[in-house]
Amino acid sequence: MENSSNTENTSQEAGASLPQQPTNKKPPKKQKSVWREWFDALIFAIIAATIIRAFFIEAYTIPTSSMEKSMLIGDYLFVSKLSYGPRIPMTPIAFPFAHHTLPITGGKAYIDKPQIPYKRIPGFANIKRNDVVVFNYPMEDFRPVDKRENYIKRCIATPGDTLQIVDRQVLINGDIKAHPKAGQFNYYVRTNGEKINDKILKKLDITEWNDRDENNQYVPNLKEFTLTDDNYAKVSKFTNVVQAEPKMWDKGVYIDNQPVFPQNPEQYPWNIDNYGPVLIPAKGLTIPINMENFDLYARAIEVYEGNELSIGGNQVYINGEMADSYTFKMDYYFMMGDNRHNSADSRYWGFVPEDHIVGKAFLVWLSLSPDKSKSFLERIRWERVFKWVE
């Protein structure tokens, strides 16, 4: 018994003399709440989506018929920012995923200042003729450039080109250019008094017409149809059609209710069917500047390129100095809708500066008929889903 007690005491003493071992264990991290995890994920998603939207790809919707039948109202498409090079955001403080107007409240979705000077990261290609381009509407001077309304048109002329339209036919540098494959013009169609069947028009996808002449007067048995070349040929052969002819404004006739750029009927008596010739400005291109071409290039020099422009007598002054020439700082483009008689485009408001270019339309990922009486599935135009933009 004694020996046993001594052994126990010895063991306790030995144990008491052992040094304390340091521990490397860190205190356990506080676990994030479910709400915190969702918040972090949301912030990450917003940042990632904003970067993708600003520099890579963005989704748009076709709101008007200016590109029919190439692009339809209700087409949802992707636009590549990489094709021509993404712009560095010029208005950096803005509400995520809103363009210029806040959802629900309708207020301004951005703060005007600070503004970052225009800079574009190099892209894969330059804009080519016939590209379908999304750009900021140049005439909205009350908004920053990158917050102006988005437009989509076809690029008809590029920097340095000379454009002219003769009897609806586009000429670039004197060469005739083909109409867009699905492009449209307006035609006057006269019948023998028998109505054209609405079902036939629907089958041919003819959606735009009215019963007024060029003076907005009602004429019995006469309708103005918007038609592709194929539909014009088909309608002309209807048994109840006695005449079908193109609607066309003659050369030298300025239409007061269709004031085309540069809105100077005395010096430029142009119209949408007979327009130009006009030289498209290009970066580094030097032109004479005088009273003869002042109206054509004044907005580009003053508004887009930030100069002070004035006239004294018959002399042009740029930034207070007498000038007889000007060298452009940016490239410019001439844009037109494929629905040639129903498109507000460069024929009305002039050139599109390079700093207004957003990107290249390349894919229709969804297309919905505007007919709200149908169900969602019935509204889907399946033949246009995942259709490449031509």
Rosetta blueprint (number, residue, H / E / L):
1 M L
2 E H
3 N H
4 S H
5 S H
6 N H
7 T H
8 E H
9 N H
10 T H
11 S H
12 Q H
13 E H
14 A H
15 G H
16 A H
17 S H
18 L L
19 P L
20 Q L
21 Q L
22 P L
23 T L
24 N L
25 K L
26 K L
27 P L
28 P L
29 K L
30 K L
31 Q L
32 K L
33 S L
34 V H
35 W H
36 R H
37 E H
38 W H
39 F H
40 D H
41 A H
42 L H
43 I H
44 F H
45 A H
46 I H
47 I H
48 A H
49 A H
50 T H
51 I H
52 I H
53 R H
54 A H
55 F H
56 F L
57 I E
58 E E
59 A E
60 Y E
61 T E
62 I L
63 P L
64 T L
65 S L
66 S L
67 M L
68 E L
69 K L
70 S L
71 M L
72 L L
73 I L
74 G L
75 D E
76 Y E
77 L E
78 F E
79 V E
80 S E
81 K L
82 L L
83 S L
84 Y L
85 G L
86 P L
87 R E
88 I L
89 P L
90 M L
91 T L
92 P L
93 I L
94 A E
95 F L
96 P L
97 F L
98 A L
99 H L
100 H L
101 T E
102 L L
103 P L
104 I L
105 T L
106 G L
107 G L
108 K E
109 A L
110 Y E
111 I L
112 D L
113 K L
114 P L
115 Q L
116 I L
117 P L
118 Y L
119 K L
120 R E
121 I L
122 P L
123 G L
124 F L
125 A L
126 N L
127 I L
128 K L
129 R L
130 N L
131 D L
132 V E
133 V E
134 V E
135 F E
136 N E
137 Y L
138 P L
139 M L
140 E L
141 D L
142 F L
143 R L
144 P L
145 V H
146 D H
147 K H
148 R L
149 E L
150 N E
151 Y E
152 I E
153 K E
154 R E
155 C E
156 I E
157 A E
158 T L
159 P L
160 G L
161 D L
162 T E
163 L E
164 Q E
165 I E
166 V E
167 D L
168 R L
169 Q E
170 V E
171 L E
172 I E
173 N L
174 G L
175 D E
176 I E
177 K L
178 A L
179 H L
180 P L
181 K L
182 A L
183 G L
184 Q E
185 F E
186 N E
187 Y E
188 Y E
189 V E
190 R E
191 T E
192 N L
193 G L
194 E L
195 K L
196 I L
197 N L
198 D H
199 K H
200 I H
201 L H
202 K H
203 K H
204 L L
205 D L
206 I L
207 T L
208 E L
209 W E
210 N E
211 D L
212 R E
213 D L
214 E L
215 N L
216 N L
217 Q L
218 Y E
219 V L
220 P L
221 N L
222 L E
223 K E
224 E E
225 F E
226 T E
227 L E
228 T L
229 D H
230 D H
231 N H
232 Y H
233 A H
234 K H
235 V H
236 S H
237 K L
238 F L
239 T L
240 N L
241 V E
242 V E
243 Q E
244 A E
245 E E
246 P E
247 K L
248 M L
249 W L
250 D L
251 K L
252 G L
253 V L
254 Y L
255 I L
256 D L
257 N L
258 Q L
259 P L
260 V L
261 F L
262 P L
263 Q L
264 N L
265 P L
266 E L
267 Q L
268 Y L
269 P L
270 W L
271 N L
272 I L
273 D L
274 N L
275 Y E
276 G E
277 P E
278 V E
279 L E
280 I L
281 P L
282 A L
283 K L
284 G L
285 L L
286 T E
287 I E
288 P E
289 I L
290 N L
291 M L
292 E L
293 N L
294 F H
295 D H
296 L H
297 Y H
298 A H
299 R H
300 A H
301 I H
302 E H
303 V H
304 Y H
305 E L
306 G L
307 N L
308 E L
309 L E
310 S E
311 I E
312 G E
313 G L
314 N L
315 Q E
316 V E
317 Y E
318 I E
319 N L
320 G L
321 E E
322 M E
323 A E
324 D L
325 S E
326 Y E
327 T E
328 F L
329 K L
330 M L
331 D L
332 Y E
333 Y E
334 F E
335 M E
336 M E
337 G L
338 D L
339 N E
340 R L
341 H L
342 N L
343 S L
344 A L
345 D L
346 S H
347 R H
348 Y H
349 W H
350 G L
351 F L
352 V E
353 P E
354 E H
355 D H
356 H H
357 I E
358 V E
359 G E
360 K E
361 A E
362 F E
363 L E
364 V E
365 W E
366 L E
367 S E
368 L E
369 S L
370 P L
371 D L
372 K L
373 S L
374 K L
375 S L
376 F H
377 L H
378 E H
379 R H
380 I E
381 R L
382 W H
383 E H
384 R H
385 V L
386 F L
387 K E
388 W E
389 V L
390 E L
